[in-house]
Structures are given as C-alpha cells and as structure tokens.
C-alpha cells in the first residue's frame, strides 16, 4: 500500500456501507428519513423559497412549531449543505443528499476517534481500528436513519479530544475547540445524545484534571457555557415547546420498553444471533436498532485485552466505568437501579429508550480497541499455544456452524449463521495474531492494512442492509395521482388517519420492526398512503403529525376524540378540519379506504361562548356538546378565561374570508353580525401567536380545548394572526453574541483558521 495510511478506510468504509443509497437515482427512506427528516427539510426549503422563515408548520396536526422541533436542526451548519441539492434535485436530490451527509458524519465520527487515540502516541493501525469500531458500530449504523442521532454522536470523540486538552492545559485554544464541538453537538438536534455525551465527557475530564484543579474546571465550565449559548437559537425555542408538549411531564412509561434486553449481550459477539430485519429474520425483543451494540469481533477482543495491558491506565479506568455504568443504565427497566433513578433523579425520566445509554460502552470499547491493538504483538511460548488452539477452534466453529446453517431451515438458524460468521471473524483474528510483529520489531505496512481491513470488513457485513435504499422517484418523485385525487376529495380539508389505523398501516404494513422488505405492492405505494409526515412532500394538509414533540392538547384531543361515540367522533374530526378520513383494514393487505367528511371551515363565526377555567373542564364541555350536536355544537365555542359578555342569539349571517395565508402570518376579512362574537380558527393555540383586529391587539383565546378564537365586534373587520415567538429572537441574540465571543477567543488563541490546531500531538 506504499505510504497510504489505512486511515483512508475511515472515509471509504462509510461510503461503501451506504453505497446502495449513494447510487444516482436512489436514496435512504426506511422509517424516519421518509417520515420525518426529508419532509421537514423539504417543507423548510419550500418555506424559505417563498420568502418566509420556517418557524411554523401549518400542514401537520392542527399546526405545530417547525423551527422549535429540535430534531429538524435547521440551523445545524452541515445541514445547510442540503440546500443546493434541494434547489437542483428537488425532493429526490434532497433525499439523496441526506445519505451523503450521513456517510460523512460516520467518517467524522471515525476520524475523531482516531484523532483522540493519536494523542496517546499510538501507531497505526490502532487509531484506525478504534475509529472503525466507533464509526461503524451497531449504535451508529443501525440508528443511522435517525439523522439527528447520527450527527450528534459524530461529535462525541471530538469533544473527548478537546476536553482532555482543556483539563490538562486550560488555555484559550483548547477551550475554543471544546466550546465549538459542544455547540455543534447541541445544534445537531438530538438532546438525548447531547446529554449523554456531555455526561461522558464530564466523567472523562475528571480523569485528566491537573492541579490547580480550579483552572481546569473553570475552563471546562466556560467552554460548556459558551457552547450552550452558541446553540441557544435552537434549544431555547425547543424548551418552550417542551413545556407545551406531550413530553412536558417526562417520557411516557412505554418508553421504558426500549430497554436493553439482557440476551442481547450475545450480539456483542454475533450481531445477528436473533436475526436481522435486513433479511426479514429478526425475532428478538423490541427494535433491532435500539439494542445494536456490535463493534466488531477484533475490536471487542482487543478491547478486552486492553483491560489488562492497555496504556495509559487512566484511560482504561475511565473505560471500565463507562462500560459498567453504560450497560447498567442501558438495561433500563430490567434492573432496579435505573428504575430508582427514573423515579427520583431529574433527567432520567426526560428521555425514552434507556438502551441509548449504549453510547457510553460503544465509545469506551472503541477507545479500548485502539489501546489493545497498540499493544498487540505476536504471542510467544504458552500464549502461542493458546492462540493456535483458539484459531483452530474458531475454524471449527465457523465450519461446523456454516454446515448447520446450510442444512437447517428453522428461524433459530439465525443463531447458527451468526456463530458461523463469528467463527470466521475469529479465525481471521487468530491468523492476524500469528502473523503480528514480534516485540521490538517494526509493524509491517501489509499487517496494518490487514488488521484495519479485517475490522472494516467485519463491520460492513454486520451493517449491510440496515439502511435500505429505494429508487428516489418511487418515494420522493412528483406528486402521485392518488394524492392529487385525495386533495380534491378533501375539498380544502385535512386528510386524516385515526391513531389505530395510522399505527396499523405504518408498523404492520410498511415499516415492520422484524422485516425491512417492501410490502407486496412495492415501495411505490408508500407516498400515496399519505402517512404522516409524507404529506409535507406534496404540501397536503394532514390532521396527523409524526413529530417527536407534539402539542400536548393536540395529542389529548385526538386520543379522546377517538374514544367518543361515532356521531360525536365525526363532529370532532370535522372541527379538526378533517375533509378526508382514512380507515385501514384490520388484516393484510391493510387496504386503506378513504371517505369524505364535511370539514368545518378553517375560520368560522361563532356568536356564543361558554367560559371555563381550565383545559380539563374545556374538554368535558366540548365532548358533551359534540355528543349533543345541533346548536349546542355549532353555535357555541368553549373558551378558557373569565366571562366577557352575555351570549347573543345564534346567527348564520356571517362571512370570514382569507386574504393572506403564510406559515407565520394570516389576514382575514370578517363580516360580523349585529351583536358581534368570535372567529374560531381550527388551528392550534400556541404561545407566540398574536391577534389584531383592525390593527389593535386583542386577546387570542384557547377555543374548544385545542384551537384559537378572536373576539370581533359587529361589522366588517380585518383580523391578522402573526407568529412572533420571542424565544427565537432571544435565542438568536444569545447565539450571535456567543459566536462573536467564540471568534474573539479563537483569534486571541492564535488560530488563523479552525483546523490549524489539529496538527501534532499535545504540547
């Protein structure tokens, strides 16, 4: 290989892994890429292209924040690379670019891990093996479709790299980089990953502090504060949204279902022991990707070896703590430890899927793997005997399991196949051990490449197929004819799949956890299904919403309405603006039947109000009137607050006409009857929306539990609704000041361009 370093594999391996999605005309789509990230970013691009900021999304649910949806990460700098692809390639180009960006983040994760190991003066292939073990780990590859996790996790090794330098040498340059990397991780859009990363970095820093400790601690705290301020423009609006969301009281109890299944410890050696959805053979507990923790057999074995022989020892001690604590917390509800923390310690109930604590063991194993490879030399004396015996045993396991795999047809043959592959990888490790350089001798170039290449091959085989690709035009092409026809049938209303029907179509027909295979009719039917949030790709209003954060009252309204008697339920759907209601068959092939409903207008005149004191009382009153029907339903709005006036008679002589409608601004012309009343909008009430009548600000009431209402006197008037979330502008100011402070810090530290500090080892 001449002078070419095996570190090249850190860039090539992610591209090979995602090659099916990086072919021209193909794209990632399975799960969240097509249901969340690509639709979010496409709608944001379309909003920007029309001259507006993508603050509010009127097309999902009854309207919801888009910018405050943290995982959309609209201000994460690498996401800006998506814009030219959206501009030139439209939806398909945008989707393809997400795959490229995901591959680049895997490479970034691997390069950062290698850079971290470089600081311990490790020769190749040790840094490359550590980088591959992290970048191509089950944690990052199986979750790759969660692009915000993919992006946030990529910055963890860079934070470790910078934090050690700050703890040991609390100078401006080191502080600059730690603040920058922490800010980028926060901007990447996954709070859970960022929080777990921050805790791991804090633990790491404790092992490297030097006297006087206060200097290192002060620099670490300053970097953390500056990085947090840098991302304020994203997390501050999200913090406000969180208080209005279904997660305001913490993660739901069902989120604990995604706890690491103890039997999945076997997958550290054989990742497909319980099958894999990539081949439709998964039969383990929960979601395959949540428990994926494989780092490669060679990195695992060398990581274990490093527990005894790895240097420096403080890194090993940190890794042991990270392994034990990480696995213990990842077990979640399977141990009393996590449950005690969940009920009594803040933040433990804030996130779902305790299995995501596996981030700690994954990072620790990758670092240990690098330390182990650095100490790896050809065995001698008794160690040579055991190495030969182990290699022969691996060959026997691979051969015997391979033959059994070919002869057995039962699904439990996944065990056999997985052990056959484990034996094969073990055989390769044995061969590399027997050809390793002797103590005191130089490491041959071919052996460096062989070790790194064998590790990469193992991890590529394990991760192959976990991120399916599809012809981009099938999912991200022009609007299907079926969708256009549905829009006409809805007659301006929203399309809607009730919760049970949505789950059935989504998780039993299209996105099964046990099988990534296409449905019988192929993936070309996915777009026409109008599952949320696919409808954003076509600009179709949907009363569904598949965002991770949702307005709490929207969730409660939909759930409670679903449990009402049929007539009341239909009225509640109509008030939600539903013009086309879907019903999914209970059995395969899960046919969807759409029937039109007469949706209530987006803005309607209501002369009477019933005043209640809180949301619970409001829903009881709304549900009662929905069951009663008639004038009790059509002529009365339920408002929250102190009564304002006596109710006038019900009148049908009114008109509300839309003049301007953009995501963040609406203008309506109202012709109100003689006694005045209220204009009710079938849109989510949310802080930040302001109402004016004829240029004068008026109250914007919570109406019918979920919606908005504006009081209007008799006559002809103009109503304007404007979304002005103060938290966005405050966050933007804080971030701008932090960016300025970061630039000054970098300049005063002597940096002429950011990557200059990456040259060489510690001073």
N, C-alpha and C positions, 0 to 999 in steps of 0.2 A: 504493500500500500504506500511505499515511499514515505514521504513526510506528512501525508494526510493523516490527521488525527481521527481516531474512532469517534471523537465528539461530534463529528459530522452526522452520526446516527441520531443525535438528539433532534436534528432538524428533519432528517429524511424519514425516520420511523413514523412520526405523526402523519406525514403526507401519505405514506404507504397505507397506514391504518385507515385513513379516510379517503383513499383513492376512489372507491366506488361513488362517493358523493362529490368528489372534485373533478369527475369527468365532465366535459362540456355537455350541458343539457340535463344534468342530474342535480339533486340537492337532498339535504337531510330533511326529514319530515316527521318521523315517528314520534308521536306524543307532543311534548311541549314545543318543538320547533314549529310545527304547523298550527298548533292550537293556541300558542301564546306569542313567542318571540317574533316570528316573521310577521304575523298580523299586527302586533303592536308597532313594530318599526315601520311597517308599510303605512299604517294609518298616520303615524307621526310624520313620515315623509310627505304624505299627501296633504296633511295639515300645514306643514311648513311651506310646501309648494303653492298653497293657496293664500299664503301671506299671513298666517296666524301661528301663534305659539301652541304646541301640543300639550296644553295644560289639562284640558277636559275631554273626555271621550263620551259623546252623546249616543253612540251606536251600540253600547252594551248595557244590559240591565235596563235601568231607568236613567242611565247616565252615571258616570263614575270618573274619579280623577285618573288621568293617564300619567302625567309627569310625576305625581306622588306615588304611583305604583313603582315601588323601589326596584323591582326586578327588570323593569323596562330599561333602566340605566341609560337614559337618553343623553346624559352629559358625560358618560364614560368615554374618554378620548379614543380608545381603539374602536369603539362603535361608530365613530364618525367615518371610519374607512368604508362603512357600508353604504354611505350616501351616493358615491358615484356609481356603484353597482345598481342601486335603486333607480338612479337617474337614467342610466343607459340600458339596463336589462330589465327594468320594471320588477314585478313580483318575483319572477324566476331568477333574475340576476341577483336580487336581494337575498333570496333563499340560498343560492349557491355561495354567496359571499359569507354567509354565516358559517358554512362548513370550513371555508378557508380560514376564517378568524378563529374558529375553534381549534383547528390544527396548529395555528400559530401560538395559541395560548398553551397548548400541550408542550410545544417546543420551548416556550418561555419558561414553563414550569421545570422542564428538564435542565435547561441551561442555568437557571437559578440554583438548582440543587447542586449541579456540578461546580458552579462558582462558589457556593458555600463550602464544598469539600476541598476546593483549591486552597482555601485559607489554612488548611492543615497539612499543606505540603505533600499531598498525595499524588503519586504518579498515575498516569493512565494505565489501565482502563478504570481505575477506582472511581474517579468523578463521573465518568460516563455511565458506569453501571448504576451508581446512585441516582443519576439524573433519569435514566430509563426506568428505574424501579418506581420513581415517583410519577413521572410524566405519563407512563403507560400503565399505571396501576389500575386495578379494578375500580378504585374510588373515582378516579378522574375519567376513565374511559367509559365505564358503564353509565355514569351520570352526565356524559358529555352533552346530551340533548338539553340538559338544564344549563343553558349557556351562561347564566349568571354565576352558577357554582363553578363552572369551567374557568371563567375569567377570574373570579375571586381567589380560587385555590392556586392559581398560577403565581400569585404574588407572595404566597407564604414563604417559600425558600429565600426570596429576595429580602423579605423582612427579617428573617433569621440572620442572613448575611450582614445586613446593616445593623441590626440590634446588637450583635456581638461586638462590633466595632465601636458602637456608641458606649456600651457598657465598659469596654476596656480603655478606649481613648475618646472621652466625651468632647469631641471637637466639632466645629461647625460643619465640616464636610460630611462626617458620618451622620450627624443629626439631620442634615438636609436630605440624605437619601432615605433614612428611615421614615421621615415625615412624608416624603414623596410616595414611597411604596405603600404606606398605610393609607394615604389619601386615595391612591389608585384602587386599593382593595375595597375601600368603602364605596367608591364611585362605581365599582364593578356590579353592584346591585344585589348582593346576597348577604343579608345581615347575619344569618346564622353562621355561614362560613367565615365572615369577617370577625365575629365574636369569638369563635373557637380558635381562629388563627391568632387573635390578639392575646388570648389566654396562654396559648402555647409559646408565643414569642416572649411573654412576660416570664413564664417559667424558665425559658432558655436564658433570658437575660440575667436571672438570679445566679446562674452558674458561672457568669463571666465578670461580674462586678469586681472592681478593684478599689482599694482604699485611696482616697476617702470616698466612701460609698455614696455620700450625698451628691457628689458631682455627676456620677453616672446616672443615679436615679433622677436627678433634676433634668439631665439631657434627655433621658428616655421619656420622662413625662412631657417635656417640651415638644419633642417630636410627635408624641401621641396627640397632644393638644393641637398642634399645627396641622397634622394630617386630618384630624377630625374636623377642624374648621375648613379645611380645603374642600371637604365633601359636604359641607352644610347645605349647599344648594339642593342636594338630593335627599339627605336624611331628615332635614327639618320638615319639609312637606310630608314625608312619609310618617314622621312621628305624629303629626296632626291627624293624618289619615288613619293611623293605627288606633287612635282614640275613638274614631267614628266607625271602626270596622268590626267584623265578626270576631276578630282576634283581640279585642280590647281587654278581655278577661284572661288572656293567655291562650295557648294552643288547646284545641279540643282534646278530650280524653282519648278519642280514637286515634289521635296522632301517635300515641304510645305503641300502637300496633306495629309500627315500623321500628321495633327494637331488634337488635342483632340476635338472630336465632343461634343458640349455642352450638347446634350441629353444624352450623356454617363455618366453624373453626376448621373443619376438614377442607374447606375451599382455599385455605391458605396454601395447601399443597396441591390440591386438584380443583381448580376453579369451577369445573363443570360437573362436579360429583353429583349434584342434584339436577343435572341437565342445564340447558340454556335456552332462553326464548329465541335466540338467534336461529336455532334449529327446531324450535317448537317442542322441546323436550323438558322444559323446566317443570319440576314438581315439588320444589322446596317451599318453604314458608315465606309468605309476603312477596315483596317485589324484589326481583333478582338484583336490580341496580342498587337498592338501598344497603344490601349486605355484601356487595362486591368489595373484596379487600386483597385480592391477589397482587403480589408484587414481583412474581417470577420465582421459580424454584431456586435458581442460583443466588439471587439477592437474599432470599429467605435463609438459605443455608449459611451463606457468608455473613449475614446479619447475626445469626445465632453464634457463629464462630467469633464475631467481633465482641460479643458479650464478655468473652474471656481474654481475647488478645487485642481488641481494638484500642487505638490510641488517637487522641488524648482521652484519658479516663473520664474526665468531667463530661465529655460528650456522651460516653456510654452511660454514665449515671443519669444524665438528662433523658436519654432514650429509654432507659428502663422505666423511669417514672412516667414518661409519655405513653409507653406501651401498656403498663398496668392500669393507669388511670383511664386512658382512652378506651381500652377494651371493656373495662368495668362500667364506664358510663354508657358505652355503645350498647351494652346488654339491656339497658333501659328497664322495662317492667319485669324482666327476668331476674332481677336482683332487688333486694330491699334497699340497697344503697341509693340507687337512682330515684326510687320512689320517695324516699325520705327527702332527698334534695328537691325533687319535683314539687313536693307539698310545702316545703319550708324555706327554701333558698331562692331568692329572686333570680330571674333569667332562665332557670331550668324549666319553667312551665311556659316560656315565651315561644319556644320553637317546637315543631313537630319532628318526628323521626330521630330518636336518640341514636340510631345507627350512624348518623352523620358525625358522631364523635370519632368514628374510624379515621377521620382525617389525622388525628394525632398518631395512632400506630402506623399509618401509611408513611407519614413524613419521617417518623423515627426509624422505621425499617429501612427506608431508602438511605438515610444517613449511615445507619449501621452497616448496610451492604457496602457502601463505599469504604468504610473503615476496614471491613473484613477483607475485601478484595486487595486493599493496600498491603495487608499482612499475609496474603496468600502466597505460599511457596510450596515447591514440590515436597511431598511427605517423605520422611526417611524412617528407617528402622521399623518399629512396630506400627507407626502411623501409616507407613507404606502398605503394610499387610492389610490393615483395615480399609484403606482406600481401595485397594484392588478387590477386596471382598465386597465392599459396598457397590463398586462399579459392576461387578458380576451380578450382584443381587438386583441392581436396577435393570440390567439387561434381561434377567429372568422375569422380573415383574412386567416389563414392557412387552416381552414376547408372550408370556402366558396371558396377560390381560388383553393383549391385542388379539390373540386367537379366540379368547372367550367373547370379545366384543363382536367379532365377525360371526360367531356361531349363535349368540343369544339374541332374542328378539324382544324381550321384555323391556319396559321402560327403565327398570332398575339397571339395565345395562349401561346407563349413564355413569354409574359407579365404575364399571369395568373400563369403559372408554377413558374416563378421567384418570384412572390409575395407570392405564397403558401409556397415556401421554406423560403422566408424572414420571413413570419409569424411563421413558425416552429422554426427558429433560434431565433426569438424574444420571442417566448413562453419559450424557454429554458433560455434565459437571465432573463426573469421575474421570473422563478422558482428559478434560482440561486440567484437573488436579495432577494427573500422572505426567502431564507434559509441562507443568508450570515451571517457571525458572527456579533454579536452586537458590538457597540463601546466599546472599552476597553477589549474585550474578545479575546482569542487566536483563530487563524484560524485553523479549523479542517483539518486534512490531507485529508479526503474524499472530502472536498469542494475545496481544492487546486487542486486536481486531476479533479474534476468535471468541474471547470472553464477552466482549461487548455485543458482537453479532449474535451469539447464542442467547444472550439475555433478551435482545430485541426480538429475535425470532419467537422465543417462548411467549413473550408478552403480546406480540402481534397475533399469534394463533389464539391466545386466550381472549383477546378483544375483538377478533374478527367477527363481523356481523352484528355487533351490539348497537351499531348506529346505522340502521338501514337507510339506503338511498332509494329514490324514486325518480322517474322521468319528471323533470320540473314542470313541464307543461300539464301533466296529469293533475297536479295539486295546486300549482302556482300560475297556471296559464290564464287566458282570458275568462271572463265570467261565463260559467256554464249556462246553457239554455234553460236548464231546470231551475236555476236560481233566478234568472230573469222572469220566468213564468211565475215563480213564487212571489216575487216582489209585486207583480201585477195583481195577484190574488189577494195579497195583504192590503191593497188599496191604501197605502200610506202608513199602515200599522206595522208593528213589530212582529217578527217571526218568533216562535217560542216552542221549546220542548220542555214539558214539565220535568222536575228533577229525576223521577224514577225512569222516565223514558230517555232522558239525556244520558244517565249513567248506563242504561242497558245498551244504547247504541254506541256509546263511546268505549266502554270497557268490556263488553261481551261480543261486540261485532268487529269494531275497528282496532282497538288498542288493548288487546288481551295481554295480561301480565305474563302468561305462560308461552306465548307464541307471537313472534313478530311477522308471521306470514300474512299475506294480503287476504282480504275476505274473498268469497267465491267470485264476486263480480269485479274484483280488482280494485286497485287504489284510485282509479279514475273516478270512482263514485264518491270519494271522500268529500271533495269540495261541494258537491251537490247535496250532501247530507245536511249542510248548514249547521253543523256542530259549532258551538262557541269555541274559540273566537274566530273561526274561519270566515265568518260573515264580514269581518273587518276588511278582508281582501277585496270584497265586492262593494263595500260601502252600504251594506244592508243592515238596517236597524234590527237588533235582536234583543228580546227581553231576557235572554240568558247572558251569563257572564262567567268566564272561566279564569278570572284573575285570582292570584293568591290572596290578595286583600280585597274585600268586598264591603260596601256599606252595610253595617250591621242590620239596619232596618230593611234593606232590600232582601237580605237573606231570610230574615224573620217573616217578611211579607210573603215571599214565595213559598216557604215551608208551611206557614199557617194556612195560606190560601189553598194549597194542595190538599189539605185535610178537611176542607169545607164540603158541604153537600154540593151536588153537581150544579144546581142553578146559581147558588151563591159563588161557587168557584168560577163559573163562566163570567159572572159580573166582575169579579175581582181581576180576572185576566183582562177583560175589556178595559177596565180602569187603568191597568198597567200598559195599555196601548197595544195589546196583542191583536193583530189582524189575521194571523195565520197560526193555527195551533197544530202541533205535531203529536202523533201517537205512534209508538213503536211496538210492533208485535212482541208478545211475550216469549216467543220461541224463534229459533233460526228459520228463515234468514233475516229476521228482525226488520221486516218491511216497515217503512215509515209512511203513514197516511196523514196527509195534511188537510185540514178543513178550515175554511174562512170563518172568522169571527167579526162581528161589528165592533171595531175598536172605538173607544171614546176618543174625541179629538185630543190632540196634544195640549191644546189650551181651550178651556171651556168656561162658560159663565155659570156661576152658582150664586143664587140670591141669599141663601140662608146658611148660617153657621151654628154648629153645636160646639161649645167650648169645653175642653177637658184639661186636666192639669199635667198629664204625663203620657208617655208613649204607650204604656200598658193599657191605660184607660182608653186611649185613642183606638188601639186595635180592637178592643172589645166592642166599642161603639161601631166601628167600621164593619166588623164581622156581623154584628146584629143587623145592621141596615142592609148589608149585602144579602142576608137571608130573607129579609122582609121585602126588599125590592120596591118598585113603584116610586112615589115622590120622596119617600124616606131615603131612597138611594140616589135619585137623580137630582133632587132639588136642595140637598144639604151637603155641606162639607164639614168634616170634623177637624177643628183647629185646636192647637195647643196654646194656652195662654189665658189671660183674663178676658172675659166677655167685653166686646166693643160696642155692640148696638143691638137693638131689637130686630128679630128676623122679619124681612119683608115677605110679601107673597111671592110664590113661585111664578116665574115668567119665562116665556120662550122667545121673547122679543130681544135677542141679543146677537152680537156678531163679534168674533175675535179672529183677526186676520194677521198672518205672519208677514212681516215686511222684510226683515233681515234675520237670517239664522246662520251663525257660525259656531264653532265649538265653544267659544268663550263669550259670545255676545248674541243676544236676541232682541229684536224690536217688534212689538205687536201693536196693531191698531184695534182699539176696543170701542164698540158702541154699546154702552151700558143702559139698561132700563132705568125707569124713573127713580127707583128707590136705591140704586147702587147695590153693591155686593162684592163678590170676589171672583177673580180669574184664577182658576186652578190649573196648574201645569203638571202633566204626567211625567215629571222629571224629579230625580232625587233631590231632596233638600240637603244642602251641604254647606258648611261654613265657607265663606269666601264669595258666595253669590250675593249680589246686591241688586235691589229692585228700585226703580224710579218710575213715577207716574208724572208725565209732563215735565220731566227734569227735576222733580223733587223726590228725594229719597223717602221710601215708605217701608214699613215692615215687610219682611218676607217670612210668612208663617209656615210651620210644618202643617201639611194638609193631608187628611186621610192616612195618617201614620207615616207614610213614606214620601209624599210629594210636596210641592210648593204651592203657595197661594199668595196673591197680592190683592189688598183691598183697593177697590176702584169706586169712585162716586159716579153718580148718574151722568150721562152724556158721552161725548166722544173724547177719547184719551189715547195717549201713546204710552205704552209700558216698555221699559228696557230692563233686561236682565244681563248683568255683567259679572263675569267670574274674575275676581281680583283677590287671589289668595295671598295675604300679606306674608305668610311664611315663605313663599317662594322668593319674594323680593328681599326679605331679611336674610334668607339663606344665601342668595346671590351676593349680597353685600359682604357677608361674612367670608364667603369663598373668595371673592375678589381681593379682600384685604389679606386673606391667608396666602393667596397666590402671589401677591406683591411681597409679603414677608418672606415667602419661600424663595422668590427670585433674589431678594436682597441677601438672604442667608447664603444662597449658592454663590452669589457674586463675591461676598466677603470671605467665603471659604476658599476662593481662588479658582473656582470652576469656570472654565471658559465655555465648555459645553458638557451636558449632563454625563455622558458616558466616560469622561476623562478619568473619573475616579475608579473605574473598573480595571485599570491597569495594575498588574502586580499583586503582591500579597500584602499583608499588614506592614505598616511602617515599623 
